[in-house]
Amino acid sequence: MSFPITPVASSITITGISPTLTSVTHSLKRQARSRGGQRWLIDAKYPAMTRSDFAPLWAFANAQQGQYNTFTYKPPIYKDSSGTATGTLLANGASSSGDSSITCDGLTGTLKAGDFVKFAGHDKVYTLTADSTTTLYLEPPLTNDVANNEAVTYNDVPFTMAFTSDKQAMSVGTNQLIGFSIKLVEVL
């Protein structure tokens, strides 16, 4: 199930969460340890809408049964590569869970650091840590193995999400326009 593409959010905030344990010793040395894992949070705010414009969002939000169901969400403002990439991007050889780079082929042009990518066999969305043409440098490292010739999506990247709360709220002003915002978390 896909989140409605209209109306479009007026702003989104994408937050990457990478849990880390940190402490400072008596000698003031910092110690840090990764707990492993990474996921995305997306907050989207919508402009004031009429009831008829708002209806598809409200119906969809309530059909999710709070945090229960998952769905795909394509961030409307930050969904495509910022580079010049075209073509069908495919993994060139297999890669293993834990790898931070993967060789690909089929791409003309460049993907840019900060772009999102998703592998056909994964629910996880990755971000590129360097400009890429034939080698993708990923954060986080792969959570699953990647098969040879597995397709890589770099435009219209679909995030697998759920609502962060069992409550969804709208606000209606005296002008009868409806205000709405959502908070989503990546589901793996």
C-alpha positions in Angstrom: 0.0 0.0 0.0 1.3 3.4 -0.9 0.9 6.7 0.9 -1.3 9.2 -1.2 0.8 11.4 -3.5 -1.7 14.2 -3.3 -2.0 16.6 -1.6 1.8 17.2 -1.3 3.5 18.1 1.9 4.7 21.6 2.1 7.8 20.6 4.1 9.5 17.4 5.3 12.1 16.6 7.8 14.2 13.5 7.3 16.1 12.3 10.4 18.6 9.5 10.4 18.9 7.6 13.7 22.1 5.6 14.5 22.0 4.5 18.1 25.3 5.1 19.9 26.4 4.6 23.5 28.8 7.3 24.7 30.4 8.0 28.0 33.1 10.3 29.3 35.7 8.9 31.6 37.1 10.6 34.7 40.1 11.6 32.6 37.7 13.2 30.2 38.3 10.8 27.4 35.2 10.1 25.3 34.3 6.5 24.6 31.7 5.6 21.9 30.2 2.4 20.8 27.7 1.8 18.0 24.7 -0.2 19.0 24.3 -1.2 15.3 21.4 -0.4 13.1 20.1 2.7 11.5 16.7 3.9 10.4 14.9 7.0 9.1 12.2 9.2 10.7 10.1 11.4 8.4 8.0 14.4 9.6 5.8 15.9 7.0 3.7 19.1 7.3 0.8 19.9 5.0 -0.5 23.3 4.0 -4.0 24.2 5.1 -6.4 22.2 3.1 -10.1 22.0 2.3 -12.0 19.0 3.6 -12.2 17.5 0.1 -8.5 17.9 -0.4 -7.7 16.4 3.0 -10.1 13.4 2.7 -7.6 11.0 1.0 -4.9 11.7 3.7 -7.4 11.2 6.6 -8.8 8.0 5.1 -5.4 6.6 4.5 -4.1 7.5 8.0 -7.1 5.9 9.7 -6.9 2.7 7.5 -3.3 2.1 8.9 -4.7 1.3 12.4 -2.2 3.5 14.2 1.3 1.9 14.1 0.0 -1.5 13.0 0.3 -1.4 9.2 3.2 -0.6 7.0 3.2 1.3 3.6 5.6 2.9 1.1 6.2 6.6 1.3 8.1 8.6 -1.3 9.3 11.9 0.1 7.8 14.4 -2.4 10.5 17.0 -2.0 13.7 14.8 -1.7 12.8 11.7 -3.7 15.2 11.9 -6.7 18.9 11.7 -7.2 20.6 15.1 -7.2 23.2 13.9 -9.8 23.0 13.3 -13.5 22.4 9.6 -13.3 20.3 7.8 -15.9 19.9 4.2 -16.8 19.0 1.0 -15.0 21.4 0.5 -12.1 22.2 -3.1 -11.3 24.5 -4.8 -8.7 27.6 -6.1 -10.5 28.3 -9.2 -8.5 27.0 -10.3 -5.1 27.6 -8.3 -1.9 27.2 -9.5 1.7 25.5 -8.1 4.7 27.8 -5.6 6.4 29.5 -4.4 3.2 29.7 -0.6 3.0 30.3 -0.5 -0.8 28.9 -2.3 -3.7 29.9 -2.4 -7.4 27.2 -1.6 -9.9 26.8 -1.2 -13.6 24.2 0.2 -16.1 24.5 3.8 -14.9 25.3 6.8 -17.0 26.2 9.9 -15.1 26.7 10.3 -11.4 24.8 9.8 -8.2 25.7 12.3 -5.5 26.7 12.0 -1.9 23.5 12.3 0.2 21.3 10.6 -2.4 19.0 7.7 -1.3 19.1 4.3 -2.9 17.2 1.1 -2.3 17.9 -2.5 -3.4 15.1 -4.5 -4.9 15.4 -7.3 -2.2 15.6 -4.9 0.8 13.1 -2.8 2.8 16.0 -0.6 4.0 16.9 2.7 2.4 20.5 3.6 2.3 22.3 7.0 1.7 25.4 7.5 -0.4 28.4 8.8 1.5 30.3 9.8 -1.7 29.6 10.7 -5.3 29.2 7.4 -7.2 29.4 6.1 -10.8 30.3 2.4 -10.6 30.8 1.9 -6.8 28.2 2.9 -4.3 29.5 3.8 -0.8 26.7 3.2 1.6 25.6 4.2 5.1 24.5 2.2 6.9 26.3 -1.0 5.7 24.1 -3.5 4.0 21.6 -5.1 6.3 21.0 -8.0 3.8 22.9 -9.7 1.1 22.6 -8.2 -2.4 22.4 -10.6 -5.4 24.2 -10.2 -8.7 22.0 -8.0 -11.1 19.7 -6.9 -8.3 18.1 -3.6 -9.3 18.9 -0.4 -7.4 16.3 2.3 -7.2 17.8 5.9 -7.1 14.8 8.0 -8.2 11.4 7.9 -6.5 13.0 5.9 -3.7 10.2 4.2 -1.7 10.7 4.1 2.1 8.9 1.3 4.0 7.2 3.2 6.8 4.7 3.1 9.6 3.1 5.9 11.7 5.1 6.6 15.0 1.9 6.8 17.0 -1.5 5.1 17.3 -3.1 8.6 17.3 -3.6 10.7 14.2 -4.9 14.3 14.7 -6.2 17.0 12.4 -7.0 20.6 13.3 -9.8 22.7 11.8 -9.7 26.4 12.0 -12.6 29.0 11.9 -11.7 29.4 8.2 -12.7 25.7 7.9 -9.3 24.8 6.5 -7.7 21.6 8.0 -4.1 21.4 9.3 -2.3 18.1 9.3 1.1 16.7 9.9 2.5 13.1 10.1 5.4 11.4 11.8 6.7 8.2 10.2 9.4 5.7 11.1 11.2 3.3 8.8 10.2 -0.3 9.3 12.7 -3.1 8.6 
